[in-house]
């Protein structure tokens, strides 16, 4: 097994470029199956989640190969409608196969993806959308069978108890693209990754109105063609590096991100007194000059504060003057990392969907265990500012969503290495 070993208290300085967005790449890979023509995708992040998606593709007949380090060629000349259970359980985003296979083949047999530590991950809104499109769905022993022979345009609202659904919006858009007639999706998710997916579908010849708004109109049934496309940068990786610069009192520049994708996050950081701003070319500048002050934050669907940067902010707030509060409105259980931070001397109390964070607490190095992708990234940040050595285990979680995180941090001056542990 691998672990990350970090020697803390080193200022980060220099430039880092983020990789392509995992959460834009996964739906874009899936959407490539809506045509039998060749698709070329640039800025693909080299992550284990991408590998898993390509593994699933291979089992259902998709040809894919890297034509350069970050450019993928994909072609789905013919497809099987049955998705293997053991791979679906590995990654929730395999749910995207439902939308594309329903659209392309009108038939899908797929096992329910697993839940995960950040909380209950229902699919009721996905199912609601597919049924509104005329799909008949039966379930047996945890496997869904979808029959889309009567697929047609519809109007459907995808709002749930925690706002809209990112994967649900994408799934219904991809099925609607192939459903004859007009489909209107109300309360669609407007995350940048959903917008990137819609732009990709437009480049394949799809007709979608309202991109970037919560009402999408899809003119379905038209054939799609192959295309070449470049994926947006990963805003969650960028936000993680912003926190790394601030928590080490450093001075860094982060490139590779479009302008305006992290406005709410950067606004919250500026409320702590952080000197952080984004140029119109998307480059983010982080200069730590003075101690940060406590703030209160509530996570929410875009354009709100992203839940995927909540853990990283929490670590930063342990070093700010005063007491802060974070309320997690998307995944109330998304505080598994708190126990690990408290092992380092942090004083964080979380009840229900709120974490109460005591500031100005010096952290001490410790042995920590990552519980999920973003929590793992937060533990790296804690190790960067802690006194002494920190060892972070189960870093396979990190490899799902961060490309070459240790070498990027080393380039900025961190003393970090990946080691083998029993
Ligand atoms: C996407 O997950 C992201 N994953 C998550 O990033 C991200 O945290 C999340 O959106 C919220 O922004 C990918 O894009 C692969 P949701 P998703 O469906 O689509 C409820 C990461 O670290 N809901 O938007 O699965 C649900 O319980 C990951 O990269 C329903 O009630 O999230 C949650 O409370 C973690 N019914 C809320 O909506 C449904 O049918 C948002 O879920 C679907 C969701």
Boltz pocket constraint, residues with backbone or C-beta under 6 A from the ligand:
constraints:
  - pocket:
      binder: B
      contacts: [[A, 22], [A, 23], [A, 26], [A, 92], [A, 93], [A, 120], [A, 121], [A, 122], [A, 123], [A, 124], [A, 125], [A, 126], [A, 127], [A, 160], [A, 161], [A, 162], [A, 163], [A, 164], [A, 165], [A, 166], [A, 167], [A, 168], [A, 307], [A, 308], [A, 329], [A, 330], [A, 331], [A, 373], [A, 374], [A, 401]]
      max_distance: 6.0
